[in-house]
């Protein structure tokens, strides 16, 4: 495993991190989830990403139990706040001071830790003053319950505004967590340049495009049984945008390029996002330990310029680059 600095901070994170968005607490049994966590630790992953809303808080609890007994100082644990997890009352959503404080304390309890290394605003809140949000984060930092602050799926303009306030409040705002992969590059035009100016790194989710960049979905064929595309409660709506036959035909043409590089298609996809110098870590998920062992082989891979150009030539106009698609609710 290799490590990268998160933004301009002194925090190092594993360049491949383990996330439990659609698996822990929902798709897989807890013993299997713990086996995946152990596999991540075995291959050198130290960075673990979750959120209070994943499986309606269950994912945080599973991760907390899975990491119990590990040396806390050897781990980087990330979680997020924004979406409702309770009875969906008027204050159960967003980035108000009330919701941030209550959510942070509940997350710490579920994770079984006194602090999180990175606390992330899961989306931008258009209904709460940004000053209120950033002050609440600052207070958590000063209390020692949060070490660093991040955001997720914020636009370039939102990142710039948040960073200005963070500097005033002396808050270590160090990261953004967007979707990013070969097919979805909407952050490249605006978000990455703004992040570089403000000292933020990207911690990217969906580097294999919800499984599409594994090559398991074939044009004109039925979706594999048990795959995400067949699970209405497990992300079928998210993967649907990539399941056009025209997209799948281009993805199939990437397989010879992966073979030439000595990688699986999934490993090539993860390695591809890590070629971007503003990316600190790529989040992988797993329902089986062997998936962790396979995907982690992308760590440390260097893709040459000819290969990167060949990938772009194959994918052509199926790549989504519209910066306006980065938006909050």
C-alpha positions as CSV (number, residue, x, y, z in Angstrom):
1,X,0.0,0.0,0.0
2,X,1.1,3.5,-0.7
3,X,0.0,6.7,1.1
4,X,-0.8,10.2,0.1
5,X,-1.2,13.5,2.0
6,X,-4.8,14.7,2.3
7,X,-4.9,18.2,1.0
8,X,-2.4,20.6,2.5
9,X,-2.7,18.8,5.8
10,X,-0.1,16.6,7.5
11,X,-2.6,13.6,7.4
12,X,-1.6,10.6,5.4
13,X,-4.2,8.3,4.0
14,X,-4.0,5.0,2.2
15,X,-4.3,5.6,-1.5
16,X,-7.0,2.9,-1.6
17,X,-9.6,3.3,1.2
18,X,-12.3,0.9,2.2
19,X,-16.0,2.1,2.2
20,X,-19.2,0.5,3.2
21,X,-21.9,2.5,1.5
22,X,-24.1,-0.3,0.0
23,X,-22.8,-3.4,1.8
24,X,-22.5,-3.3,5.5
25,X,-25.7,-3.4,7.4
26,X,-27.8,-4.2,4.3
27,X,-26.4,-6.4,1.5
28,X,-24.1,-8.7,3.4
29,X,-24.2,-10.4,6.8
30,X,-22.1,-8.9,9.6
31,X,-19.6,-11.7,9.7
32,X,-18.9,-11.3,6.0
33,X,-18.6,-7.6,6.5
34,X,-16.0,-8.1,9.2
35,X,-14.2,-10.5,6.9
36,X,-14.0,-7.7,4.3
37,X,-12.7,-5.3,6.9
38,X,-10.1,-7.8,8.0
39,X,-9.0,-8.2,4.4
40,X,-8.7,-4.5,4.0
41,X,-6.4,-4.4,7.1
42,X,-4.4,-7.3,5.8
43,X,-3.6,-5.6,2.6
44,X,-2.5,-2.4,4.3
45,X,-5.6,-0.2,4.0
46,X,-5.7,2.1,7.0
47,X,-8.4,4.5,5.8
48,X,-12.1,3.6,6.3
49,X,-15.0,5.6,5.0
50,X,-18.7,5.5,6.1
51,X,-21.7,7.8,6.8
52,X,-24.5,7.9,9.3
53,X,-27.1,7.5,6.5
54,X,-25.6,4.3,5.1
55,X,-28.0,1.5,5.9
56,X,-29.7,4.0,8.2
57,X,-26.8,4.1,10.7
58,X,-26.2,0.3,10.6
59,X,-23.1,0.7,8.5
60,X,-21.4,2.8,11.1
61,X,-22.2,0.3,13.8
62,X,-20.9,-2.6,11.7
63,X,-17.6,-0.8,11.0
64,X,-17.2,0.2,14.6
65,X,-17.5,-3.4,15.7
66,X,-15.3,-4.6,12.9
67,X,-12.5,-2.3,13.9
68,X,-12.9,-2.9,17.7
69,X,-9.6,-3.8,19.3
70,X,-7.5,-2.3,16.6
71,X,-4.9,0.3,17.5
72,X,-7.0,3.5,16.9
73,X,-3.9,5.6,16.2
74,X,-3.1,3.3,13.2
75,X,-6.5,4.0,11.5
76,X,-8.1,6.9,9.7
77,X,-11.9,6.8,10.2
78,X,-14.1,9.0,8.1
79,X,-17.9,9.6,8.4
80,X,-20.4,12.1,7.1
81,X,-23.4,14.2,8.0
82,X,-26.4,15.7,6.1
83,X,-29.1,13.1,5.3
84,X,-31.8,12.2,7.8
85,X,-31.4,9.0,9.9
86,X,-34.1,9.4,12.5
87,X,-37.8,9.9,12.3
88,X,-37.2,12.6,9.6
89,X,-38.4,15.4,11.7
90,X,-37.8,19.1,10.8
91,X,-34.3,19.1,12.1
92,X,-33.2,15.6,11.1
93,X,-31.5,16.7,7.9
94,X,-29.0,19.3,6.7
95,X,-26.1,21.1,8.1
96,X,-27.7,23.2,10.9
97,X,-25.7,23.4,14.1
98,X,-28.3,21.2,15.9
99,X,-28.2,18.4,13.3
100,X,-24.3,18.5,13.0
101,X,-23.8,18.3,16.8
102,X,-26.4,15.6,17.4
103,X,-25.3,13.6,14.4
104,X,-21.6,13.8,15.3
105,X,-22.2,12.5,18.8
106,X,-24.4,9.6,17.6
107,X,-21.7,8.7,15.0
108,X,-19.0,8.6,17.6
109,X,-21.1,6.3,19.7
110,X,-21.9,3.9,16.9
111,X,-18.2,3.8,15.7
112,X,-17.0,3.2,19.2
113,X,-14.4,6.0,19.1
114,X,-13.8,9.3,20.9
115,X,-13.0,11.1,17.6
116,X,-13.2,10.8,13.8
117,X,-10.2,11.7,11.7
118,X,-12.4,13.3,9.0
119,X,-16.0,14.6,9.3
120,X,-17.6,15.4,6.0
121,X,-20.5,17.5,4.9
122,X,-22.3,14.9,2.8
123,X,-23.9,17.5,0.6
124,X,-24.1,21.3,0.6
125,X,-27.0,22.8,2.6
126,X,-28.7,25.6,0.7
127,X,-31.1,26.3,3.6
128,X,-28.5,26.9,6.4
129,X,-26.1,29.8,6.5
130,X,-22.6,28.5,5.6
131,X,-21.2,30.4,8.6
132,X,-23.4,28.3,11.0
133,X,-22.2,25.1,9.4
134,X,-18.5,25.9,9.5
135,X,-18.7,27.3,13.0
136,X,-20.3,24.0,14.2
137,X,-17.5,22.1,12.5
138,X,-14.9,24.4,14.1
139,X,-16.4,23.7,17.5
140,X,-16.1,19.9,17.0
141,X,-12.5,20.4,15.9
142,X,-11.7,22.4,19.0
143,X,-13.4,19.8,21.2
144,X,-11.1,17.1,19.8
145,X,-14.0,15.1,18.4
146,X,-13.1,15.8,14.8
147,X,-9.5,16.2,13.5
148,X,-10.1,17.3,10.0
149,X,-13.2,18.5,8.0
150,X,-14.2,17.6,4.5
151,X,-17.1,18.0,2.1
152,X,-18.8,15.7,-0.5
153,X,-20.2,16.6,-3.9
154,X,-19.7,20.3,-3.4
155,X,-19.4,22.6,-6.5
156,X,-16.3,24.7,-7.1
157,X,-18.1,27.8,-5.9
158,X,-19.2,26.1,-2.7
159,X,-15.7,24.7,-2.0
160,X,-14.3,28.2,-2.5
161,X,-16.8,29.8,-0.1
162,X,-16.3,27.1,2.5
163,X,-12.5,27.3,2.3
164,X,-12.6,31.1,2.9
165,X,-14.7,30.6,6.1
166,X,-12.5,27.7,7.2
167,X,-9.4,29.9,7.0
168,X,-11.2,32.5,9.1
169,X,-12.2,30.0,11.7
170,X,-8.9,28.0,11.6
171,X,-10.7,24.9,10.5
172,X,-8.6,22.2,8.7
173,X,-10.9,21.8,5.5
174,X,-8.9,19.3,3.6
175,X,-11.0,17.2,1.2
176,X,-13.9,16.7,-1.1
177,X,-15.6,13.4,-1.8
178,X,-17.0,13.2,-5.3
179,X,-18.0,10.5,-7.8
180,X,-15.1,10.1,-10.2
181,X,-14.2,7.4,-12.7
182,X,-13.3,7.0,-16.4
183,X,-16.9,7.5,-17.4
184,X,-17.8,10.3,-15.0
185,X,-15.3,13.2,-15.0
186,X,-17.6,16.1,-14.1
187,X,-15.1,17.3,-11.4
188,X,-12.2,17.9,-13.8
189,X,-13.2,21.2,-15.3
190,X,-14.0,23.2,-12.1
191,X,-14.0,21.2,-8.9
192,X,-10.4,20.0,-9.1
193,X,-8.9,23.4,-10.0
194,X,-10.8,25.0,-7.1
195,X,-9.7,22.3,-4.8
196,X,-6.1,22.6,-5.8
197,X,-6.3,26.4,-5.2
198,X,-7.8,25.9,-1.7
199,X,-5.7,23.0,-0.6
200,X,-8.2,20.2,-0.8
201,X,-7.7,16.6,-2.1
202,X,-10.3,14.4,-3.7
203,X,-11.4,11.1,-1.9
204,X,-13.3,9.6,-4.8
205,X,-16.2,7.2,-4.7
206,X,-17.3,4.8,-7.4
207,X,-14.0,4.4,-9.2
208,X,-15.4,1.4,-11.0
209,X,-18.7,3.1,-11.9
210,X,-20.9,1.0,-9.7
211,X,-19.3,-2.2,-11.1
212,X,-19.7,-1.3,-14.8
213,X,-15.9,-0.9,-15.2
214,X,-15.4,-4.5,-14.1
215,X,-16.8,-5.6,-17.5
216,X,-19.4,-7.8,-16.0
217,X,-22.3,-6.0,-17.7
218,X,-22.4,-7.0,-21.4
219,X,-24.2,-5.0,-24.1
220,X,-27.4,-6.7,-25.2
221,X,-27.3,-9.3,-22.4
222,X,-29.3,-9.7,-19.2
223,X,-27.7,-8.2,-16.0
224,X,-25.8,-10.8,-13.9
225,X,-28.0,-12.3,-11.2
226,X,-27.4,-10.6,-7.8
227,X,-25.6,-7.6,-9.4
228,X,-26.2,-4.1,-8.3
229,X,-28.3,-3.4,-11.5
230,X,-30.8,-6.0,-10.3
231,X,-31.1,-4.7,-6.7
232,X,-33.6,-1.9,-6.5
233,X,-32.7,-1.3,-2.9
234,X,-28.9,-1.6,-3.4
235,X,-28.0,1.0,-6.0
236,X,-29.8,0.0,-9.2
237,X,-30.8,3.7,-9.7
238,X,-27.2,4.8,-9.4
239,X,-25.8,2.3,-11.9
240,X,-28.5,2.8,-14.4
241,X,-26.8,5.9,-16.0
242,X,-23.9,3.7,-17.1
243,X,-25.9,0.8,-18.6
244,X,-26.5,2.1,-22.0
245,X,-25.4,-0.5,-24.6
246,X,-23.2,2.2,-26.3
247,X,-21.4,2.7,-23.0
248,X,-21.0,-1.0,-22.4
249,X,-19.6,-1.6,-25.9
250,X,-16.9,1.0,-25.2
251,X,-16.1,-0.5,-21.8
252,X,-15.7,-4.0,-23.4
253,X,-13.1,-2.4,-25.7
254,X,-11.0,-1.4,-22.7
255,X,-10.4,-5.1,-21.7
256,X,-7.5,-5.6,-24.1
257,X,-5.9,-2.4,-22.8
258,X,-6.1,-3.8,-19.2
259,X,-4.6,-7.1,-20.3
260,X,-1.7,-5.3,-22.0
261,X,-1.1,-3.5,-18.7
262,X,-1.2,-6.7,-16.7
263,X,-4.3,-5.6,-14.8
264,X,-7.9,-6.6,-14.6
265,X,-10.4,-4.1,-15.9
266,X,-11.4,-3.1,-12.4
267,X,-7.8,-2.7,-11.3
268,X,-7.2,-0.5,-14.4
269,X,-10.2,1.6,-13.4
270,X,-9.0,2.2,-9.9
271,X,-5.4,2.8,-11.0
272,X,-6.8,5.4,-13.6
273,X,-8.4,7.6,-10.9
274,X,-5.1,7.5,-8.9
275,X,-3.2,9.0,-11.8
276,X,-4.8,12.3,-11.0
277,X,-2.5,14.1,-8.6
278,X,-5.4,15.8,-6.8
279,X,-6.8,12.4,-5.8
280,X,-5.6,11.3,-2.4
281,X,-7.6,8.1,-2.2
282,X,-10.0,5.9,-4.1
283,X,-12.8,4.2,-2.1
284,X,-13.4,0.6,-2.9
285,X,-16.3,-1.5,-1.4
286,X,-16.7,-5.2,-1.2
287,X,-19.1,-8.0,-0.4
288,X,-16.4,-10.6,-0.4
289,X,-12.8,-10.5,0.9
290,X,-11.3,-11.6,-2.4
291,X,-12.7,-8.4,-4.0
292,X,-10.5,-6.4,-1.6
293,X,-7.5,-8.4,-2.4
294,X,-8.0,-8.0,-6.2
295,X,-8.8,-4.3,-6.3
296,X,-6.0,-3.3,-4.0
297,X,-3.5,-4.4,-6.7
298,X,-4.2,-1.1,-8.3
299,X,-2.2,0.6,-5.6
300,X,1.1,2.0,-6.8
301,X,0.4,1.4,-10.5
302,X,1.7,3.9,-12.9
303,X,-0.2,4.2,-16.2
304,X,1.9,5.7,-19.1
305,X,0.7,8.5,-21.3
306,X,0.1,6.2,-24.3
307,X,-2.2,4.0,-22.2
308,X,-4.1,7.0,-20.9
309,X,-4.6,8.3,-24.4
310,X,-5.8,4.9,-25.6
311,X,-8.4,4.8,-22.9
312,X,-9.7,8.3,-23.9
313,X,-9.7,7.3,-27.5
314,X,-11.8,4.2,-26.8
315,X,-14.3,5.9,-24.5
316,X,-14.7,9.0,-26.7
317,X,-18.0,10.8,-26.3
318,X,-19.5,8.4,-23.8
319,X,-17.6,10.2,-21.0
320,X,-19.7,12.6,-19.0
321,X,-17.8,15.9,-18.4
322,X,-20.6,18.4,-17.7
323,X,-19.5,20.4,-14.6
324,X,-23.1,21.4,-13.9
325,X,-23.9,17.8,-12.9
326,X,-22.1,18.4,-9.6
327,X,-24.9,19.8,-7.5
328,X,-26.5,19.4,-4.1
329,X,-30.2,18.8,-3.3
